[in-house]
């Protein structure tokens, strides 16, 4: 037990030190400044060439989403996630060691050329995330957390990172084993994450560009807007267009849906009108802490 207490404490110290270094010593590997830079880039695109020209530059809930960007990537890790995940990973590895498994790596991809294991890591992670995303829509318990992301009623780049803190737990927990099996290192994860961050901002941005045949491979604003549609056909009640970075999975598995140009469609879900509008209550949602939440059954996936 003492070992795990020390891991927990060191997790706090280590992440606090990392975050302070990120802010005070900017460099090419400073994710803090990459996040700011990528966000500024897409904010400028939205100003210079907005898809919805009548939408305010600082759209509804812009500052809420802006706070979410820093909370989900930095503050949440500082508050609890990094220290707790260090403990869980060590418990998991110790459990494997107890049954004779001392190395989870099944494929020595780090011996491959850099470009090869970057591509493999990217595809594996995106495929796993696509299935997790479908699960968030399909399972009523998880959908209550995912509603936070779908409470966006005006789309913009910062909406990308408005999501419940439990999504970090769900995604990272399920991603861990597949990525561990192929031995993807931190350097590769950083490069992959910066790329997916940029595509995620692009998908949610108030921006339109014709990417030609690439739309069948990469997600884009004109496809992702339908993922956030308030009204969907009954046969699509669990959602559509689940791709985070790649759209190819939706085309392969038949979950693609772009009936027409969705520039001005209504966003959200049935019941979004009564959904919490502030950060605190949104992040308490899904935990069964309110009578209203226990009683309500509105919104996709349509079952509780």
C-alpha positions as CSV (number, residue, x, y, z in Angstrom):
1,X,0.0,0.0,0.0
2,X,2.9,2.4,0.9
3,X,4.2,1.9,-2.7
4,X,1.0,3.1,-4.2
5,X,0.7,6.1,-1.9
6,X,4.2,7.2,-2.9
7,X,3.2,6.7,-6.6
8,X,0.1,8.8,-6.0
9,X,2.1,11.6,-4.3
10,X,4.9,11.5,-6.9
11,X,2.2,11.7,-9.6
12,X,1.1,15.0,-8.3
13,X,4.7,16.3,-7.9
14,X,5.7,15.1,-11.3
15,X,2.7,16.5,-13.2
16,X,2.9,19.8,-11.4
17,X,6.6,20.1,-12.3
18,X,5.8,19.1,-15.9
19,X,3.1,21.7,-16.2
20,X,5.1,24.5,-14.7
21,X,8.0,23.6,-17.1
22,X,5.6,23.6,-20.0
23,X,4.4,27.1,-19.2
24,X,7.7,28.7,-18.2
25,X,10.0,27.0,-20.7
26,X,8.2,27.1,-24.1
27,X,9.7,24.9,-26.8
28,X,8.8,22.7,-29.7
29,X,7.5,20.0,-27.4
30,X,5.4,22.3,-25.2
31,X,1.9,21.0,-25.6
32,X,0.5,24.0,-23.7
33,X,1.7,26.4,-26.4
34,X,0.8,24.0,-29.2
35,X,-2.8,24.0,-27.9
36,X,-2.8,27.8,-27.9
37,X,-1.2,28.1,-31.3
38,X,-3.6,25.6,-33.0
39,X,-6.6,27.2,-31.3
40,X,-5.5,30.7,-32.5
41,X,-5.0,29.4,-36.1
42,X,-8.6,28.1,-36.3
43,X,-10.0,31.1,-34.6
44,X,-8.4,33.3,-37.3
45,X,-9.8,31.0,-40.0
46,X,-13.3,31.4,-38.5
47,X,-12.9,35.2,-38.5
48,X,-11.5,35.4,-42.0
49,X,-13.7,32.9,-43.8
50,X,-16.7,31.9,-41.6
51,X,-19.0,29.2,-42.9
52,X,-21.9,30.7,-40.9
53,X,-21.3,34.4,-41.5
54,X,-24.1,35.5,-39.2
55,X,-22.6,33.6,-36.2
56,X,-20.9,35.8,-33.7
57,X,-17.1,35.6,-33.6
58,X,-17.4,34.9,-29.9
59,X,-20.3,32.5,-30.3
60,X,-22.6,31.3,-27.6
61,X,-20.6,29.6,-24.8
62,X,-17.2,30.4,-26.4
63,X,-15.6,31.2,-23.1
64,X,-17.0,28.1,-21.4
65,X,-15.5,26.0,-24.2
66,X,-12.2,28.0,-23.9
67,X,-12.0,27.1,-20.2
68,X,-12.8,23.4,-21.0
69,X,-9.8,23.3,-23.3
70,X,-7.4,24.0,-20.4
71,X,-9.3,22.1,-17.8
72,X,-9.6,18.8,-19.7
73,X,-5.9,18.8,-20.8
74,X,-4.2,20.4,-17.8
75,X,-6.2,21.2,-14.7
76,X,-8.0,17.8,-14.5
77,X,-4.7,16.0,-14.7
78,X,-3.3,18.2,-12.0
79,X,-6.2,17.9,-9.7
80,X,-6.5,14.1,-9.8
81,X,-6.2,12.2,-13.1
82,X,-2.4,11.9,-13.6
83,X,-1.7,10.7,-10.0
84,X,-4.7,8.3,-10.0
85,X,-3.8,6.9,-13.5
86,X,-0.2,6.3,-12.3
87,X,-1.5,4.2,-9.5
88,X,-4.0,2.3,-11.7
89,X,-1.3,1.6,-14.3
90,X,1.1,0.3,-11.7
91,X,-1.7,-1.9,-10.1
92,X,-2.5,-3.3,-13.5
93,X,1.2,-4.0,-14.3
94,X,1.7,-5.6,-10.9
95,X,-1.4,-7.7,-11.4
96,X,0.0,-9.0,-14.8
97,X,3.4,-9.6,-13.2
98,X,1.7,-11.7,-10.5
99,X,0.4,-14.1,-13.2
100,X,3.8,-14.1,-15.0
101,X,3.2,-11.4,-17.6
102,X,6.1,-8.9,-17.3
103,X,6.0,-7.3,-20.7
104,X,2.7,-6.3,-22.4
105,X,4.4,-5.3,-25.6
106,X,3.4,-7.8,-28.3
107,X,4.9,-6.0,-31.4
108,X,8.3,-4.3,-31.3
109,X,7.2,-1.4,-33.5
110,X,9.8,0.9,-32.1
111,X,12.3,-1.0,-34.2
112,X,10.4,0.1,-37.3
113,X,11.1,3.3,-39.2
114,X,9.6,6.3,-37.3
115,X,7.0,7.0,-40.0
116,X,5.8,3.4,-39.8
117,X,5.1,3.2,-36.1
118,X,3.6,6.7,-36.2
119,X,1.1,5.6,-38.8
120,X,0.3,2.4,-37.0
121,X,-0.1,4.1,-33.6
122,X,-2.4,6.7,-35.2
123,X,-4.6,4.2,-37.0
124,X,-4.9,1.9,-33.9
125,X,-5.7,4.8,-31.6
126,X,-8.3,6.3,-34.0
127,X,-10.0,3.0,-34.6
128,X,-10.3,2.3,-30.8
129,X,-11.6,5.8,-30.3
130,X,-14.2,5.4,-33.0
131,X,-15.6,2.3,-31.2
132,X,-15.4,4.1,-27.8
133,X,-17.3,7.0,-29.3
134,X,-20.1,4.7,-30.5
135,X,-20.2,3.2,-27.0
136,X,-20.7,6.7,-25.5
137,X,-23.8,7.1,-27.7
138,X,-25.1,3.5,-27.3
139,X,-24.9,3.1,-23.6
140,X,-27.4,5.2,-21.6
141,X,-25.1,5.6,-18.6
142,X,-22.1,6.8,-20.7
143,X,-24.4,8.9,-22.9
144,X,-25.3,11.1,-19.8
145,X,-21.6,12.1,-19.7
146,X,-21.3,12.6,-23.4
147,X,-24.3,14.9,-23.4
148,X,-21.9,17.6,-22.2
149,X,-20.2,17.6,-25.5
150,X,-23.5,17.5,-27.4
151,X,-24.8,20.5,-25.4
152,X,-23.0,22.7,-27.9
153,X,-25.7,24.8,-29.7
154,X,-23.4,26.9,-31.8
155,X,-20.4,25.3,-33.4
156,X,-16.8,26.6,-33.3
157,X,-13.3,25.2,-32.9
158,X,-13.3,25.3,-29.1
159,X,-16.3,23.1,-28.9
160,X,-13.9,20.3,-29.7
161,X,-12.7,20.2,-26.1
162,X,-16.0,20.7,-24.3
163,X,-16.5,17.2,-22.8
164,X,-17.2,15.7,-19.4
165,X,-14.1,14.7,-17.4
166,X,-15.3,11.1,-17.3
167,X,-14.7,10.8,-21.0
168,X,-11.0,11.1,-20.2
169,X,-11.3,8.2,-17.9
170,X,-13.3,6.1,-20.4
171,X,-11.1,6.8,-23.5
172,X,-7.8,6.5,-21.8
173,X,-8.7,3.3,-20.0
174,X,-9.8,1.5,-23.1
175,X,-7.0,2.9,-25.2
176,X,-4.3,1.8,-22.8
177,X,-4.0,-1.9,-23.7
178,X,-4.0,-1.6,-27.5
179,X,-1.4,1.1,-27.4
180,X,0.7,-0.8,-24.8
181,X,0.6,-3.9,-27.0
182,X,2.3,-2.1,-29.8
183,X,4.6,-0.2,-27.5
184,X,3.9,3.3,-28.7
185,X,6.2,5.7,-26.8
186,X,5.6,9.2,-25.5
187,X,7.4,10.9,-28.4
188,X,5.1,9.2,-30.9
189,X,2.0,9.9,-28.8
190,X,2.9,13.6,-28.7
191,X,3.2,13.8,-32.5
192,X,0.0,11.8,-33.0
193,X,-1.9,14.0,-30.4
194,X,-0.9,17.3,-32.0
195,X,-2.1,16.1,-35.4
196,X,-5.4,14.8,-34.0
197,X,-5.8,18.0,-32.0
198,X,-5.6,20.1,-35.2
199,X,-8.1,17.8,-37.0
200,X,-10.5,17.9,-34.1
201,X,-10.4,21.7,-34.0
202,X,-11.0,21.7,-37.8
203,X,-14.0,19.4,-37.5
204,X,-15.7,21.6,-35.0
205,X,-14.7,25.0,-36.6
206,X,-17.0,27.5,-38.3
207,X,-15.1,27.0,-41.5
208,X,-15.7,25.4,-44.9
209,X,-13.2,24.0,-47.4
210,X,-13.5,21.6,-50.2
211,X,-11.1,18.7,-49.4
212,X,-12.2,16.6,-52.4
213,X,-11.8,12.9,-52.0
214,X,-10.0,13.3,-48.7
215,X,-13.5,13.7,-47.1
216,X,-13.8,9.9,-47.4
217,X,-10.7,9.6,-45.2
218,X,-10.6,12.6,-42.9
219,X,-13.4,14.1,-40.8
220,X,-14.4,17.6,-41.6
221,X,-16.8,20.4,-40.5
222,X,-19.5,19.5,-43.1
223,X,-19.5,15.9,-41.9
224,X,-19.1,16.4,-38.2
225,X,-21.9,19.0,-38.0
226,X,-24.4,16.2,-38.6
227,X,-22.9,14.3,-35.6
228,X,-24.2,17.2,-33.5
229,X,-27.6,17.5,-35.2
230,X,-30.6,17.9,-32.9
231,X,-32.9,16.0,-35.3
232,X,-31.9,12.7,-36.7
233,X,-34.0,9.9,-38.4
234,X,-35.4,7.3,-36.0
235,X,-33.2,4.6,-37.6
236,X,-30.2,6.8,-36.6
237,X,-31.2,7.5,-33.0
238,X,-27.9,6.4,-31.6
239,X,-26.0,9.0,-33.7
240,X,-24.0,9.2,-36.9
241,X,-20.5,10.2,-38.2
242,X,-18.6,8.9,-35.1
243,X,-15.1,9.5,-36.6
244,X,-12.8,11.6,-34.5
245,X,-10.0,12.1,-37.0
246,X,-10.7,9.6,-39.7
247,X,-14.1,9.5,-41.5
248,X,-13.2,6.2,-43.2
249,X,-14.6,4.1,-40.4
250,X,-18.0,5.6,-40.8
251,X,-18.0,4.9,-44.5
252,X,-16.8,1.3,-43.9
253,X,-19.3,0.5,-41.2
254,X,-22.3,2.4,-42.7
255,X,-22.6,5.1,-40.0
256,X,-22.0,8.0,-42.4
257,X,-24.8,10.5,-42.8
258,X,-24.7,13.8,-44.8
259,X,-28.2,14.3,-46.3
260,X,-27.5,17.9,-47.4
261,X,-25.4,20.9,-46.5
262,X,-25.9,21.2,-42.8
263,X,-24.7,24.7,-42.2
264,X,-27.7,26.0,-40.4
265,X,-29.2,22.9,-38.8
266,X,-30.2,22.9,-35.2
267,X,-27.5,21.5,-32.8
268,X,-27.9,19.6,-29.5
269,X,-30.2,16.9,-28.5
270,X,-33.9,16.6,-27.4
271,X,-33.8,18.1,-23.9
272,X,-30.8,20.3,-24.4
273,X,-32.9,23.3,-23.5
274,X,-33.0,22.2,-19.9
275,X,-29.4,20.9,-19.8
276,X,-27.0,22.7,-17.3
277,X,-25.3,25.7,-18.9
278,X,-22.5,26.2,-16.4
279,X,-19.2,24.2,-16.0
280,X,-19.8,22.9,-12.4
281,X,-23.3,21.5,-13.0
282,X,-22.3,20.0,-16.4
283,X,-19.4,18.1,-14.8
284,X,-21.7,16.9,-12.0
285,X,-24.1,15.6,-14.6
286,X,-24.1,11.8,-15.2
287,X,-23.2,11.1,-11.6
288,X,-26.8,10.8,-10.3
289,X,-26.5,13.8,-8.0
290,X,-29.8,15.5,-8.9
291,X,-33.4,14.4,-8.8
292,X,-33.9,15.8,-12.2
293,X,-31.2,13.7,-13.7
294,X,-32.6,10.5,-12.1
295,X,-36.0,11.2,-13.5
296,X,-35.3,12.4,-17.0
297,X,-35.1,10.1,-20.0
298,X,-34.9,12.6,-22.8
299,X,-32.2,12.7,-25.5
300,X,-30.3,10.1,-27.4
301,X,-29.7,7.2,-27.2
302,X,-33.4,7.1,-26.3
303,X,-33.1,4.4,-23.7
304,X,-32.2,4.4,-20.0
